[in-house]
Amino acid sequence: MAQPDTKKIFFENLSGAGKAIAVLTSGGDAQGMNAAVRAVVRMGLYVGAKVYFIHEGYQGMVDGGDNIREATWETVSSMLQVGGTVIGSARCKEFRSHEGRLKAAHNLLQRGITNLCVIGGDGSLTGANLFREEWSGLLTELVEQGLIEADSVQKYSALHIVGMVGSIDNDFCGTDMTIGTDSALHRIIEVVDAIMTTAQSGQTGTIISAVCYPSYLALVSALACGADWVLIPEMPPEDGWEDKMCGKLLIFLSCCLSNSPSLNLGFDTRVTILGHVQRGGTPSGFDRILASRMGVEAVLALLETTANTPACVVSLCGNQSVRLPLMECVQMTQEVQKAMDNKRFEDAVKLRGRYDNFNVAVLNVGAPAAGMNAAVRSAVRVGISEGHKMFAVNDGFEGFYKGQIKEIKWADVGGWTGQGGSLLGTKRTLPAKHVEKIAEQMRKHNINALLIVGGFEAFLSLLELFTARGKHDEFCVPMVMVPATVSNNVPGSDLSVGADTALNAITTTCDRIKQSASGTKRRVFIIETMGGYCGYLATVGGLASGADAAYIYEEPFDIRDLQANVEHLTEKMKTSIQRGLVLRNENSNENYTTDFIYQLYSEEGRGVFDCRKNVLGHMQQGGAPSPFDRNFGTKISAKAMQWVTKKLVETFRHGKPRVDSCCLLGMRRRALIFQPVVQLKDETDFIHRIPKEQWWLKLRPLMKILAKYKTSYDVSDSGQLEHVVHNQPKESDASVAM
């Protein structure tokens, strides 16, 4: 994807010399907070600023003393995979008073701190903004009390605030995802998957209460595990819901309905209240990367701030970091809360943001990817809800031309969401050689539309079917592709279903591998990842696991680069670093193989560290899909199915379809966008099966910075301050019929 015509501003032009930055976590803890703290510290040090920890949140700021300590590069080592917050978090009544904020200001000024990164919820960020607004008055009082010199008022005239939202509830307006939410989903899904096995064995119904208000976790958890019923306050059930619900075996309740209902279910019922287990455990790969990106963006925002810049919060919109005025977000969040408290649920939802019968076929193409089954389930049920007859094609286009096609009904996809692989079966076979037979099957079953879930082969298949329209009218129907591949190499989409599960497999394995060396002599691990010629998994896996280097095809390297990496690791190993991690994409270089790199590091590191190697292989492709992939697959497939319905109506009203009826639905920066596949040809490197431009390459300098390399960092695409009411994409995500 071509980048905007913007002059690149490189990292060296942004200096933090003379600045002091403090980072604190406040309110409830959330997985990923430590990754954010680590990113703030290392990025701050990288730009030449002094960085301080404020332990125990605002309480530590008020108490001062050892609660405010200067951070070093080494003090944030091994924090990435740790849950909770290692610098502590506490609620502070004293900071709510003017006297408490006066003490806090004095403690900051003693260290020259005028830049704060606050990681917390809306209450913590509101307190930070009030502190900022009072700052000049607090300085005047401190001068009058003789606690600071008069010239300090001019020297430290402004307090700059940047917020990051750490909350498992995802209850903050202005961001698609808060730090900790994805990890909490992982905890819920792990518990639900475990409960499901015993529930199925004992023929019992299960009621699960998720701690969440508002009810984001309950709703998306229900989506991710294929719940039969979900009760949330924002959408109160209709009269008579009890009778309908009693026929279901899996019920999700939000905390406002957490008491076990007195219902005559007709079978044994078990209640499980998840409680704070959702808040614990190691952060997911998504949260580690989200927190790292936000932490770096927060430091950039502080470097660019002026006395007139309002306090901002770093948010995620689609796949892009944005900066939004902190108080606009807080005020809208509080409006939502007021609407919820007053039971104005429709208003709360607004504040956050049937057709003719057609035959629609759904199939998987390419290698299996976790989340494919969730996407198929969503397509089938949304299609049925909209009045279509849905057909399942087994084994991709190979099964298509062989006639392995049958109607698939609502109950047929029950329980599919949490299962890995492809229950439909998937093959890499392309349709071009079998166009005649596929057209014949289209006629036989009167297929009016195709929904294809798959990777690069699916993209090639759509191009071939589009070309075949000239000879076969059967292919003049709406066709849409949902990208699903662990390699994340589909042009037209920043993310593919399955890539997050693979990332988590890499992250978990790297964590265990590093832990295996705990207490031993210094050791470097060489890890080979999948991806074909696409270095996405190696790059984001390296970022999520704190790797020292990641070798990929898209960024050519030679023996001098390898030597420099070895020397860099050697220097680190001579200090306090005990373990090193190097990732290599499987096709990064035909000569510098994993064995070669392992042998090079082993030889050059002799006497300083030893080496181990591990080829992760197909374990990255297997396993149950992550919560992110379950929900991403569900949402994007639902949106694709609704697009199919719209195009079917247009096609059958106005004749043959246009170019835009053969599309790929991809995540592009902030939004899900339908793109004609023929328009994506110019963006594709067909030889290496990758997009010509890849957004995640901008993350590579970030990985290097956090590993203590000196490098350039392109900030031309960094978040700019926007208004919260304007940051939503025009097309909202499709609603999903459960």
C-alpha positions, 0 to 999 in steps of 0.5 A: 500500500502506497504511503501518503506523500508526507515528508519523513521526519526521522527520529534523530530530529526529535530530542528529549535532551533536558527533559524528564519524563515520569511514568505511573500506573493508576487504578486497577491493574491490567495485563500489558501495563508493564509492556507500556512502562517498558516502552516509555522508559526505553523510548525516553532513554533513547531520545536522551530524556531522564525517565522516572518510575512513580511507584504506587500511582498517585499515592507514590507521587504524593508521598515522594521519596523512594517512590519516585526513582530514576529508571535505567534500561536494565530496570525494565528488562524481563518485564514484557511478559509479566502481568499486572504492574511491577511499579504498583498501582494504588488509589489515592484519596489525598491526590483528590485534594488540593493539598495532595496535588500540591505535595505531588507538584513539589515532589515532581519539581524536585526532580525536574519532572514536567512530563507525565505518562499516565496509564490508567482508566478515566478516573486516573486520566481525569485526575491527571488533567486537573493536575495539569490545569492547576499546575501554574497555580500550584507553582505559585503557591510553592514559591509563596511557601518558600519550597521552590525558587521563583525562577522555577515558575518560568523554568517549569511553567507547563506540565505535559500529560499523555495518557494510555488506557489500561483497563480490561473492560474496554470501557473508554471512548475513543479507542477500539481496544484498551491495554489488557482487554485482549489478555482478559479475553484470553483468560475467559476463553481458556476457562470457558474452553475448559468448562465446555469439556466437562459440561459436554461430558456431564450433560450440564448447562453452564452459566458463566458470569464475566466481570465487566461493566459495560459488557464488552467482555461478556459480548465478545467472549460470547462471540469467541466461544460460540455461546448460545445466549448472552445477557447484557444490560445494554440490550435487555432481553424481550419478554419471555426470554426465560423460556427461550434461554432454557433451551440453551446449554451455555449462557453468558451473564454480565456482572449486573446479572451475576446472581444465578437466576431462578429458572426451571432449566430442566437439567443440571446447571452450574454457575462459574463466576470468573472474578479477578482471574480475568485480570491475571496472567501473562499478557497476550501478544496483542497486548504486548504490541499494543502497549509497546506501540502506545508507549512509544507514541506517548513519548513522541507526543510528549516530545512534540507537545507545547504549552498550548497543546491539550492533554491527549490520550494515545488510542487505537483506531483500526490498526493506527495509533491516534492522539485524542484530546484526553478530556473529550474522551473522558467526558464521552466515557462519563456520558456513557456511564451516566446513561448506563446508570440511568438505564438509558441503554439505547443512548449508551449504545449510540454514544459508543457507536431482510432480503430475497432468498439467495444461494451463497457458497462458503469455502476455505482456500489455502493453508489452515489458519486458526479463526477460519471456523469462526469466520465460516460460522459467522457467515453461515448464521448471518446469511441464514438470518438474512434469508439466504440458503447457505452451502458449504464447499469441502476441500476448497476448489478441489472439492468444488469441482468434484461436487463436494457441496451441501447445504449447511444449516444453523446447527451445523456450525454450532461449537465451531468458533473455538476450534482450530484448523479448517472444519470445512477442509482446505486445499491450495488448489486454484480454480483456473484448471477446473473452471468448466467443472466449477461453473457446472457446479455453480449452475447445478446448485444455483450458487448466487454468491461466493464467500472465500476464507483463505490466504494468498491462494484465495486472492489468486483464486478470486483473480482467476474467477474474475478473469473467467467471467468473460467466458462463464456467466456463472462467475458473474456473481458477487464474490468476496474474500476474507483474509485468513492466513498465519503468514499475514501476507495478503495484499489489501489487508493489514491483518489476516485471521489466524496471524494473532494465534500464530503470534501468540504461539511464537510469544508463548514458546519464546517465553518458555524457551527464555525461561528454560535458561533461567539461572544458567549461563548466558545463552542466545536462542535462534528461533525460526518462524513461518511466513514464507517470504513475509517477515510479519511473524518474525517481526511482531514475534520479536517485538512481543518477546523482546528479541534482539534481532529478527531477520526477514526477506523484506529487509536484506542483510549480509554478513556484516549485519550478522557480525554487528548483531553478534557484537551487540549481543556480546556487549549486552551479555557482558552486563546484566543481560543473561539471555538473548533471542534472535528470530529468523523468518524461514525464507529470509535468505537462502544462504544465511540459513538458521543453521548458518546463523546458529553456527555463526553465533556459537562461534563468535559468542564463544567464551561469552554465551552459548547458543541453542536453536529451535524451528517452531514449524507448524505449531504456529499454525495449529491450536485453538484460535486466540480471542482476537482471531475468533472475534476478528473472524466473526466480525469481518465475515459478518460484514462480508456477508452483509456486503454479499446481500447488498451486492446480490440485491444490486446485481439482480436488480441491475443485471451483471455485476460490476468490478466492485462485486469481486472484492477483498475485505481487508483491515486498512489502517482504521477501517474494514474496506472492500477493495476490488481484487483487480485493483490490488494487482499493482500492490502485489509481489506475485513471485514472493507472494507478499504485498509490495508495501507492508505497514509493519515494517515501520515497527522494525526500528521500534524493536531495535530501539527497545533492544538498545540499538541506535537506529532511525525511527520514522514518525511521519505516520505517528498519531496526530491530535484529533477530536474523539467525535471524528475518529470513527470510520464511516462504515461501522462494523457489521452487527452480528446475529447470535 
